[in-house]
């Protein structure tokens, strides 16, 4: 009798386990097959309005005008890389991503001489990529992933949404300025000055919701441009690791909105639901050549800085300068290396080697 009861109990446990397992598998299956929403589907890029629920006072024309003014300040205070090969390569990647995005403005893309891992885009499509980002990326998909994320901020008009909110706060402060007289007038003035200073921060400091939307859109732009969208995930994981080992090498903009585990999980779930593709671009031979060229230029100019160090001002010692030397002073190119300077503009570039492709498992 005891044996029979034991057998029945064992069978009951097994049945319960199968039921629970079946239920868990069913939930997992439903999650994996969850349909893509309109703002998640890369096949709808350019056919949807991702800004329809947004508070925004500014037209696209005004956005471009505002971005151009801010870009002029950036160009004044930051060193723009003077190398046509690297700049053209980064511009080509960016323009391809813009072509496969929801952006409604043309983009102007420049490379900034800075060891910080960063990229940022101003309203109106004025986009800057640090040399530190290029040097840190392990493949073209990772570089394109960060660029796609920043392009998504412009496409979603996040900076203009922030700016509109700042303007609304300024309007609410007008009665305070009107009705505070005498000694209190200075207080109202300071509040308005604080609002003006906050305008510039509004273009770069995005909310968690805006960062999440840029992640979701950026992954779609990568997929649409033919890249492996996992490049965005691998770079996010790299940033998280660098925050523990080399935090000083990461821009404060990245540090202010780090790719948290929940953001990574959202993107991973989204990519799993993307339509199947036969092939993805992970990297190209051109990426390897450009990265090697950048490293050579950095090493060359750091050696020159070290030689000039005794006569240079203390604050200028060790500053990375990547401006090209005149053709007569440049070292002879290695065998198979592309020529720079005037020769690079007169002769058409050699055909690119085939990119590295990853096939999805059937």
C-alpha positions as CSV (number, residue, x, y, z in Angstrom):
1,X,0.0,0.0,0.0
2,X,2.8,2.4,0.9
3,X,4.5,1.6,-2.4
4,X,1.4,2.4,-4.3
5,X,0.9,5.7,-2.5
6,X,4.6,6.6,-3.2
7,X,4.2,5.8,-6.9
8,X,1.0,8.0,-7.1
9,X,2.8,10.8,-5.3
10,X,5.8,10.5,-7.6
11,X,3.6,10.6,-10.7
12,X,1.8,13.6,-9.4
13,X,5.1,15.5,-8.9
14,X,6.2,14.6,-12.4
15,X,2.9,15.7,-13.8
16,X,3.0,19.0,-11.9
17,X,6.6,19.6,-13.1
18,X,5.5,18.9,-16.7
19,X,2.6,21.3,-16.3
20,X,4.8,24.1,-14.9
21,X,7.5,23.5,-17.5
22,X,4.9,23.6,-20.3
23,X,3.5,26.9,-18.9
24,X,6.9,28.5,-18.6
25,X,7.8,27.3,-22.2
26,X,4.5,28.7,-23.4
27,X,5.2,32.1,-21.8
28,X,8.7,32.2,-23.2
29,X,7.4,31.3,-26.6
30,X,4.8,34.0,-26.5
31,X,7.5,36.5,-25.4
32,X,9.8,35.5,-28.2
33,X,7.0,35.7,-30.8
34,X,5.6,39.0,-29.5
35,X,4.7,41.1,-32.5
36,X,6.8,44.2,-33.2
37,X,5.0,47.5,-32.6
38,X,5.1,50.3,-35.2
39,X,8.0,52.0,-33.5
40,X,9.9,48.7,-33.1
41,X,9.6,47.4,-36.7
42,X,12.6,48.3,-38.8
43,X,10.5,47.6,-42.0
44,X,8.5,50.7,-41.2
45,X,11.4,53.1,-41.0
46,X,10.5,56.3,-42.9
47,X,6.8,55.3,-43.1
48,X,5.9,56.3,-39.6
49,X,5.8,59.4,-37.4
50,X,7.8,58.8,-34.3
51,X,7.3,62.4,-33.2
52,X,3.5,62.6,-33.2
53,X,3.1,62.6,-29.4
54,X,5.9,65.0,-28.7
55,X,5.8,68.5,-27.3
56,X,7.9,70.6,-29.7
57,X,7.6,74.3,-30.5
58,X,10.2,74.2,-33.3
59,X,9.9,73.5,-37.0
60,X,12.6,71.5,-38.8
61,X,14.0,74.7,-40.4
62,X,14.3,76.3,-36.9
63,X,15.9,73.1,-35.6
64,X,18.6,73.2,-38.3
65,X,19.2,76.9,-37.7
66,X,19.6,76.3,-34.0
67,X,21.9,73.3,-34.5
68,X,24.1,75.3,-36.9
69,X,24.6,78.0,-34.2
70,X,25.6,75.4,-31.6
71,X,27.9,73.6,-34.2
72,X,29.7,76.8,-34.8
73,X,30.6,76.9,-31.0
74,X,31.7,73.3,-31.1
75,X,33.9,73.9,-34.1
76,X,35.5,76.9,-32.3
77,X,36.5,75.0,-29.2
78,X,37.1,71.5,-30.4
79,X,39.9,70.2,-32.7
80,X,38.4,68.7,-35.8
81,X,40.5,65.9,-37.3
82,X,42.2,67.0,-40.5
83,X,42.6,63.7,-42.3
84,X,40.4,63.1,-45.4
85,X,40.6,59.3,-45.3
86,X,39.4,58.8,-41.7
87,X,36.8,61.6,-42.0
88,X,35.4,60.3,-45.2
89,X,35.1,56.8,-43.9
90,X,33.2,57.9,-40.7
91,X,31.0,60.2,-42.8
92,X,30.1,57.3,-45.2
93,X,29.1,55.1,-42.3
94,X,27.0,57.8,-40.8
95,X,25.3,58.8,-44.0
96,X,24.3,55.2,-44.7
97,X,22.7,55.0,-41.3
98,X,20.9,58.3,-41.8
99,X,19.6,57.0,-45.1
100,X,18.1,54.0,-43.2
101,X,16.7,56.1,-40.3
102,X,13.6,58.2,-39.5
103,X,15.6,61.5,-39.6
104,X,14.1,64.3,-41.7
105,X,17.2,66.6,-41.7
106,X,20.5,66.2,-43.6
107,X,23.6,65.4,-41.5
108,X,27.0,67.0,-41.3
109,X,29.4,64.6,-39.7
110,X,32.9,65.5,-38.4
111,X,35.6,63.7,-36.4
112,X,36.9,65.3,-33.2
113,X,40.4,64.8,-31.9
114,X,39.8,63.4,-28.4
115,X,40.8,60.3,-26.6
116,X,37.5,60.2,-24.8
117,X,35.0,57.5,-25.9
118,X,32.1,59.6,-27.1
119,X,29.9,60.7,-30.0
120,X,27.2,63.4,-29.9
121,X,24.7,64.9,-32.3
122,X,23.2,68.4,-32.1
123,X,19.7,69.3,-33.3
124,X,19.5,69.7,-37.0
125,X,21.9,66.8,-37.8
126,X,25.3,68.2,-36.8
127,X,27.1,65.1,-35.6
128,X,30.6,64.6,-34.0
129,X,32.5,61.4,-33.5
130,X,35.6,61.3,-31.2
131,X,38.7,59.5,-32.3
132,X,38.6,57.7,-29.0
133,X,35.4,56.0,-30.0
134,X,37.0,54.8,-33.3
135,X,40.0,53.5,-31.4
136,X,37.9,51.7,-28.8
137,X,35.5,49.9,-31.2
138,X,36.5,46.4,-32.1
139,X,34.6,46.3,-35.4
140,X,32.6,48.4,-37.7
141,X,29.2,47.2,-36.3
142,X,30.2,48.6,-32.8
143,X,31.2,51.9,-34.3
144,X,28.0,52.1,-36.3
145,X,26.0,51.0,-33.3
146,X,27.0,54.1,-31.2
147,X,26.5,56.3,-34.3
148,X,23.0,54.9,-34.9
149,X,22.1,55.6,-31.2
150,X,23.1,59.3,-31.6
151,X,21.3,59.5,-35.0
152,X,18.2,58.2,-33.2
153,X,18.3,61.1,-30.7
154,X,18.1,63.5,-33.7
155,X,15.4,61.5,-35.5
156,X,13.3,61.5,-32.3
157,X,14.1,65.2,-31.8
158,X,14.9,64.6,-28.1
159,X,17.0,67.7,-27.8
160,X,14.2,69.9,-29.1
161,X,11.7,68.2,-26.8
162,X,14.1,69.1,-23.9
163,X,14.5,72.6,-25.2
164,X,10.7,73.1,-25.4
165,X,10.3,72.0,-21.8
166,X,13.0,74.5,-20.8
167,X,11.2,77.2,-22.7
168,X,7.9,76.3,-20.9
169,X,9.7,76.7,-17.6
170,X,11.0,80.1,-18.7
171,X,7.5,81.2,-19.6
172,X,6.2,80.1,-16.2
173,X,8.9,82.3,-14.5
174,X,7.9,85.5,-16.4
175,X,5.2,86.4,-13.8
176,X,7.9,86.0,-11.0
177,X,10.0,88.6,-12.8
178,X,7.1,90.9,-13.3
179,X,5.8,90.8,-9.8
180,X,9.1,90.7,-7.9
181,X,10.3,94.3,-7.6
182,X,13.0,96.0,-5.6
183,X,15.6,93.8,-4.0
184,X,13.7,90.6,-5.2
185,X,14.2,91.6,-8.8
186,X,17.7,90.2,-8.7
187,X,16.3,86.8,-7.7
188,X,14.1,86.7,-10.7
189,X,17.0,87.7,-12.9
190,X,19.2,84.8,-11.5
191,X,16.4,82.3,-12.2
192,X,16.2,83.4,-15.8
193,X,20.0,83.2,-16.1
194,X,19.8,79.7,-14.7
195,X,17.3,78.8,-17.3
196,X,19.5,80.1,-20.1
197,X,22.4,78.1,-18.8
198,X,20.2,75.0,-18.7
199,X,19.4,75.4,-22.3
200,X,22.8,74.1,-23.3
201,X,22.6,71.1,-20.9
202,X,19.2,70.3,-22.4
203,X,20.7,69.3,-25.7
204,X,22.9,66.5,-24.2
205,X,21.2,65.3,-21.0
206,X,18.4,63.0,-22.0
207,X,15.9,61.2,-19.8
208,X,15.9,57.4,-19.3
209,X,12.9,57.2,-21.6
210,X,14.7,59.1,-24.3
211,X,17.8,56.9,-24.0
212,X,15.6,53.8,-24.2
213,X,13.9,55.1,-27.3
214,X,17.3,55.9,-28.9
215,X,18.4,52.3,-28.1
216,X,15.4,50.8,-29.7
217,X,15.6,53.1,-32.8
218,X,19.4,52.7,-33.1
219,X,19.1,48.9,-33.2
220,X,16.6,49.2,-36.0
221,X,18.8,51.6,-38.0
222,X,21.7,49.1,-37.7
223,X,19.5,46.3,-38.9
224,X,18.1,48.3,-41.8
225,X,21.6,49.4,-42.9
226,X,22.8,45.8,-43.0
227,X,24.8,45.7,-39.8
228,X,24.7,43.1,-37.1
229,X,22.5,44.9,-34.5
230,X,24.3,43.0,-31.7
231,X,27.2,45.5,-32.3
232,X,25.2,48.0,-30.2
233,X,25.0,45.4,-27.3
234,X,28.6,44.5,-27.3
235,X,29.7,48.1,-27.2
236,X,27.3,48.8,-24.3
237,X,28.8,45.9,-22.4
238,X,32.3,47.3,-23.2
239,X,31.3,50.7,-21.7
240,X,30.0,49.0,-18.6
241,X,33.4,47.2,-18.2
242,X,35.4,50.4,-18.8
243,X,33.4,52.2,-16.1
244,X,35.1,49.9,-13.6
245,X,38.6,49.8,-15.1
246,X,39.1,53.0,-17.0
247,X,36.3,55.5,-16.0
248,X,38.4,58.5,-17.0
249,X,38.5,57.4,-20.6
250,X,34.7,57.6,-21.0
251,X,33.0,60.9,-21.7
252,X,30.8,62.4,-19.0
253,X,27.9,62.2,-21.4
254,X,28.2,58.4,-21.4
255,X,28.7,58.4,-17.7
256,X,25.5,60.5,-17.1
257,X,23.3,57.9,-18.9
258,X,25.2,54.5,-18.8
259,X,23.8,51.5,-20.7
260,X,22.2,49.8,-17.7
261,X,21.4,46.1,-17.7
262,X,17.7,46.7,-18.2
263,X,18.4,48.8,-21.3
264,X,20.7,46.0,-22.6
265,X,17.9,43.5,-21.9
266,X,15.3,45.5,-23.8
267,X,17.6,45.8,-26.9
268,X,18.4,42.1,-26.8
269,X,14.8,41.1,-26.6
270,X,14.0,43.5,-29.5
271,X,16.8,42.1,-31.7
272,X,15.5,38.6,-31.1
273,X,12.2,39.6,-32.7
274,X,13.6,41.3,-35.8
275,X,12.9,39.7,-39.2
276,X,15.3,37.1,-40.3
277,X,18.3,38.1,-42.5
278,X,20.7,35.9,-44.4
279,X,23.8,38.0,-43.7
280,X,24.9,40.8,-41.4
281,X,28.0,43.0,-41.7
282,X,30.2,42.8,-38.7
283,X,33.3,44.5,-39.9
284,X,35.2,45.5,-43.1
285,X,38.9,45.6,-44.0
286,X,38.5,49.3,-44.4
287,X,37.7,49.6,-40.7
288,X,40.9,47.8,-39.8
289,X,42.9,50.1,-42.1
290,X,41.3,53.2,-40.7
291,X,41.9,52.2,-37.1
292,X,45.5,51.3,-37.8
293,X,46.0,54.6,-39.6
294,X,44.5,56.5,-36.6
295,X,46.8,54.7,-34.2
296,X,49.8,55.5,-36.3
297,X,48.8,59.2,-36.4
298,X,48.3,59.3,-32.7
299,X,51.7,57.6,-32.0
300,X,53.5,59.9,-34.5
301,X,52.2,63.1,-33.1
302,X,52.6,62.0,-29.5
303,X,56.3,61.4,-30.3
304,X,56.5,64.9,-31.8
305,X,54.8,66.3,-28.7
306,X,57.4,64.6,-26.5
307,X,60.3,66.1,-28.5
308,X,58.7,69.6,-28.2
309,X,57.8,69.2,-24.5
310,X,60.8,71.1,-23.0
311,X,60.0,74.2,-25.0
312,X,56.2,74.0,-24.9
313,X,53.9,75.4,-22.3
314,X,52.9,73.0,-19.5
315,X,49.3,73.1,-20.4
316,X,50.0,72.1,-24.0
317,X,52.3,69.2,-23.3
318,X,50.9,65.8,-24.4
319,X,47.9,67.3,-26.1
320,X,46.9,64.9,-29.0
321,X,47.2,66.7,-32.3
322,X,46.3,64.7,-35.5
323,X,46.7,67.3,-38.2
324,X,48.5,65.9,-41.2
325,X,52.0,67.0,-42.0
326,X,52.7,68.3,-45.5
327,X,53.2,65.5,-48.1
328,X,56.9,66.2,-48.3
329,X,57.4,65.5,-44.6
330,X,55.1,62.4,-44.3
331,X,56.8,59.0,-44.0
332,X,56.7,56.9,-47.1
333,X,53.5,54.8,-47.3
334,X,53.8,51.1,-46.6
335,X,53.3,48.6,-49.3
336,X,49.6,48.4,-50.2
337,X,48.7,51.5,-48.0
338,X,46.5,54.2,-49.5
339,X,48.1,57.5,-50.2
340,X,47.0,60.7,-48.5
341,X,47.0,64.4,-49.3
342,X,46.5,65.6,-52.8
343,X,47.2,62.2,-54.4
344,X,44.1,60.8,-52.5
345,X,41.8,63.4,-54.1
346,X,43.3,63.0,-57.7
347,X,43.2,59.2,-57.9
348,X,40.1,57.1,-57.3
349,X,40.3,54.9,-54.3
350,X,41.1,51.2,-54.7
351,X,38.1,48.8,-54.7
352,X,37.1,47.9,-51.1
353,X,37.7,44.4,-49.9
354,X,34.6,42.3,-49.2
355,X,33.2,42.9,-45.7
356,X,33.0,40.2,-43.0
357,X,29.6,38.7,-43.0
358,X,27.8,36.7,-40.4
359,X,25.1,34.2,-41.5
360,X,22.2,33.5,-39.2
361,X,21.6,29.9,-38.3
362,X,18.6,28.5,-40.2
